[in-house]
């Protein structure tokens, strides 16, 4: 693919704060018109990476270009063309929905006629009709995030950065928020989103996993599941999962034993060979097994496996 097919190109991107390396020589590319998920736990380096792409932090080493612009050299050139939604709610609590949108629209340089049209469209898209005079502080978390997103795209940016946009938001509101993101992509906007929710990663076109400032996986969700998972996943539905997990870990035969919702996931090469042994051990411990099946790994399974492999390769 040509360079102009990408909205973001990072090469060896690095940021150090004294002796601490927050981002460690990462390479990735974001294609035009996709939702690119940047995944990792809190403190992994996600926000620092975004701040370098926005031109708010200068890289210690490496380069990043956004919309064809070398950000470190000309950050002012990208700002009119991008939108940004911060991790914390970034609008003004004491202003109404309408006042917030007017403020941000004027800050983006929109004139009155265009601004009025964009505000009406934003209110409709966010589903906030009839609530224009409600103060932002009186909105629930999901509605606040929808308002913040629509404020960030009033000026019709080509690329939108969203930093943990659904943190602390209930599942129903998170789903509604992602529907808005798909609408943006349908309109040709590129979305770069950071999250630590692995279920949201399934909605992205491509992903990068970051851990301790380093990329540990990169590609389409299905590619990552296929290529990065070491071992098979056995899902167990049983009584007394706490007892079962303790017993399975004591067996010492598995790469990973963890609770996923109400089920237990056990990871190992050739996991089917262990099924009868596991069933017998659980039954003898008084644990009733309802179901035990080899399943396709989730992205959370893959992320844990990738972290484990990455740590192992450094030792």
N, C-alpha and C positions, 0 to 999 in steps of 0.2 A: 504493500500500500504506500501511497505517496504521503509526504509529511502533511500536506494540506487536507488529508483525510482525517487528521487527528486534531482535537481541540487542545489536548495537553500532551506534552512530551517531556518526561523527566529522565535525566541521565546522571547517575551517580549522585543523586541529591542527598546532601548531608547537612545536618545542623548540630553543632556542639554548643553547649553552655558550660564553659570551663572544662572540667574533666568529664562531664556527663555528655554522652552522645544520644540525643533524642531521636534523630533520624540518621540512619547509617548506610549511605551509598545505595539508595533505592533507584530502580529503573522501572518505568511503566509508561504506557500510552493509553489515552482515552479517545475513543473514536467519536466522530460527530454523530449526534442524534441517538446516544445510548444512555442508559442509566448505569453508571460505573460505581460499584460498591467498594468502599474502603473499610475493611473490617478489622477489628482487633479490640482487645480489652482496654479499659481505661488506663491511660498512661503509656500506651503502645507507640505513640508518635503521630496519631491521626491529625489532631488539631495543629500541631507544629507544621506538618506537611501542608495543610491547607493555608496556613499563614504565609508560608513561603510562596505558594502559588498565587496568593493575593497580592504579593509584594509588600506585606507587612513585616516580614522577617527576611533578612538576606541570608542565603545559604552560606555555610562555612566552606562547602565544596560542591562541585557538580553544577548542573544547570537545569532550569525548567522553563519551557516556553508555553504560553497560553494564548490560544487563538493566533498563533504565528508570531507572537511578541516575546522577546527575551525579557522576562519579568524583572529580573534584577537590574536591568539597564533602563527599562522604560515602564515602570509600574503604572504610570498615569495613563498609558495608552489602552490598558485593558479595562480599567475601572468602569467606563461608560458602557462596556459590552458584557459585563458580568453581573450576576446577582449573588448575594450572600445572606444566608440565614444562620445566625450564630447558635451555639449550643444552648445558651440561656435565652429566654424570651426577650427579644431585642426591641420591642415597641414600648410605647409610653403608657403605663397603667392609668394615669390620670387623664388621658385623652380618650375620646370616644373612638369607635371604629372609623368613622368618617374623618375625624380630625387626624388620626394616625396616618391614614392613606393620603390625605391632602399634604401632610408634612413631608412624607417620603416622596410623593410625586413631585413636589416642588424642589426637594433636594436633588432629585434626578434631572431637574431642568425641564419638566413637562409644562407646557403652557395650559391656560385655563380650559380651552375646548378639548384638547387631547386628554388632559387630566380628568375632566368630568367623565368622559367616555371610559377611560381606563378604570376609574374608581367604580363606576357602575358595573363594569365587567368583573372586577375583582370581588365585589360584594356578592354578585350572582354566583361566580365560580366557587367561592368559599361557602355558599349556602347561608349567608348572613342577611338576606333580605328582611327588612322590617326591624333589624337590630342595629341600624346605622348609628344610633345615638347611645348605644350601650358602651359603657367604659370598658377598656381592655381588661382591667383588673377583675371585672365581673364575669369574664368568660371562663369556661372550663378549659383544661389543658389542651384538649383536642381542637377546640374552636380557636384558641389562641395561636396554635401552630398553623392552622389554615390561614388565619389572618396574617401572620408573619410571613408565610410563604408568598401570599398574594402581594404583600407590600414589597417583597424582594424582587418581584418580577413585573412591577408596574411599568418599568421602562423597556420591557420586552428584551431582556438580555439573550445573548446567544448561548450562554453557559451559566449554570446556577450551581453554587457550592452550598451544600446543606450539611451542617456539622451536628451530628446526633439530633436530628430534627424531631424524633419521636420519643426521646428519653422521658420516662415517667408518664407516658400517654397510654390510655387503656387500649386493648387490642382492637376494639371496634373503631375507635378514632384513628388508630394507626392504619387500619385498612383503608379508611376513607382518605387519609392523607396520601397513601400510595396511589390511589386512583387519580388524585390530582397530578401526581408525578407522571403517570402514564399519559395524561392529557397534554402535559408539557412536551413530552417526547414526541407525541403525535404531531405537535406543532413545530417540530424541528429543533427544539431546545435540547442541549446536552445537560445531563444531571450528574454531578459528582456528589455522592452522599456517603458520609461516614456513619457507622452504626456498630453497636456491639450485640445487636439482636440477630442471631443466626437465621431465624425464620424470614427476616426481611431480605436476607441475601438471596433467597430463592427468587425474588422479584427483580433482581438486577440482571442486566445482559452479560456483564463481565465483572470480575471481582479481583481484588488483591487482599491477601491476608497479611497483616503487619503484627509483629511481636518484638518487643524490645528494640523498636526502630528499624527492624529488618523485614523485608518481604519474604514470606515463607511459602506463599502459594499465589498463583496469578493465572487467570483464564476465565472461561465460561463456567458457570456452576457445574454443569454436567461433566466438563473436562476435568475440573478439579476433583470431583467425586471419583472419577474413573482413574485418574493418574496419581493422585496424591494420597489415597487411602492405603495404608499398609495393614492387611488383614481383613477378615470378614466380620460382620456385626451380627451377633445373635441377640434378638430381643426376647426378654422373658417377662411374662405377666404372671404375677404370683402374689400370695399373701406374704405378710411380714417382709417387705422389701429390705428393711434395714438389716434384718437377720441374714437374708440371702446375700446382700452385698458383702457383709463382713465375711461370710463363709467363702464366697467366690474369691475374694481378695486373698484370703488365707491359703487358698489352693496354689497361688503363685504361678499359674500357668498362662495367664492372660495379659495382653498388652494394656488393656484398660477395662475397668469395671465401673460403671457410673449409672446414676438414676436419671432418666429422661421422662419427666412427667410422672406417670404412675408405673412406667416400665423400666426394666433394667437393661442396659446395653453392655454386652460382653464382647470384646474385640480380641481376635487372635487369628493367626494363620491356620487354615484348616479347621475352622471352628466347628464344623459339622461332626468331626471326630470326637468332640467333647460332649455332645448333647446328652448321650445316655449317662455319662459320668456325672454331669451336672445335675440331671434329673434325679439320679439316685442320691447324690449328696444332699440335695435340697429336701427330698422326701424324708430321708433319715433325720434331718434336723427339724422336722415338723412343718416344713414350708410346703403349702399346696401350690402346685404349678398349674395355671389355667392354660397357658399357651407358651410355645417356645419355637421361634421361627428365625431363620436367616433372612435379613432384610437388606434393602439398599441403604447404604450409609447416608445419614443426614449430613448437611454441611457442618453442623456442630461436631459430629463424629470426626469428620475430615479435619476440622480445625484443630481439635485436640490431638489427633494423630500427627498433623503437621508440626504442631508445637513440640510434641514429644520427639519427633525425628530431628527437628532443628536443634533442640537441646542436646540430643544424643550425638549429633554430628560435631558439636563444639567441645564435647568432653574428650 
